[in-house]
Amino acid sequence: MIDHVQDLAALREATDRLLSAAASLDETALAEPSRLPGWTRGHVLAHLARNADALVNVLQGLPMYVSGEARDQDIERDAPRPPAVQLADVRDTAARFDAEGAVPADWERLVELRNGVTDRAARVPFRRLQEIELHHVDLGIGYELEDLPERFTGQETDFLADRFSGLATVPPTRLLAGGREWRTGGREGGEVTVSGSPADLVGWLAGRRDGAALTVSGGPLPVLPPL
C-alpha cells in the first residue's frame, strides 16, 4: 500500500542515517570505489543530490532531467568535491525534496520520470527512499542489506516483483522470504521457486547480490534484466 506520508517520514530517517555515516568519510575515502561499477563514493553522493533535485522537478511537473547526458555530466562534475561540500549538497537537496513533499497536492496525479516512465505522485517519496537506502549500501561503509528497515525491504520486494511481472524473459517465479510470498515473471513455462532471507532476496532483485545464497527449485535461478 502506498502511503506517501509514511514514506516521507521514513525518508527523513534514512537520510539522517546516511548523512551521519558519510560524515566520517575524508577526501581519500570519497575518492575510493563504491560498490557500483565505475563510480566512486563521491559519484554516489553527487548522484543522490542531483536525484533529489530531479524528483523535485517531477513533483513540480517539470522534466526530471534536461537529458540523460546532462544527468551524467552533472554527476561527473560533482563527484570530486570536498566532503563538506558533498554532505551539504545532499543535506540541502534532501531538505528541498522534503519541503516539496509537504506542499498540499493531488497525490493521485500521474507524474513522468525518466525515459517516459509514469507513476502516481504518491509513489515518488518511496522512489526517493529507494535511492537513499540502496545507495547507502552501495557506499560500502558498514550499512548492509541486512540493516535495511523491515518495512522498506518488504516495500522494495513488492516493487521489484511488480516491476518484473509479465516479462517474457523471466520465467514464472514464486518468491519466498520472511514468511511472505510474491509472484513475478512471465506466464509461460514451469514455475521456479526462489527462497531465502529477506536481505538476500531483495539484494538479488535489486542487482546487489548474485543470488548464490538463495534456494532455487523448479529450474535455474532466473536472469533478471538490469534496473
Secondary structure, 3 states (H helix, E strand, C coil): CCCHHHHHHHHHHHHHHHHHHHCCCCHHHHHCECCCCCCEHHHHHHHHHHHHHHHHHHHCCCCCCCCHHHHHHHHHHHCCCCHHHHHHHHHHHHHHHHHHHCCCCCCCCEEECHHHCEEEHHHHHHHHHHHHHHHHHHCCCCCCHHHCCHHHHHHHHHHHHHHHCCCCCCCCEEEEECCEEEEECCCCCCCEEEECCHHHHHHHHCCCCCCCCCEEECCCCCCCCCC
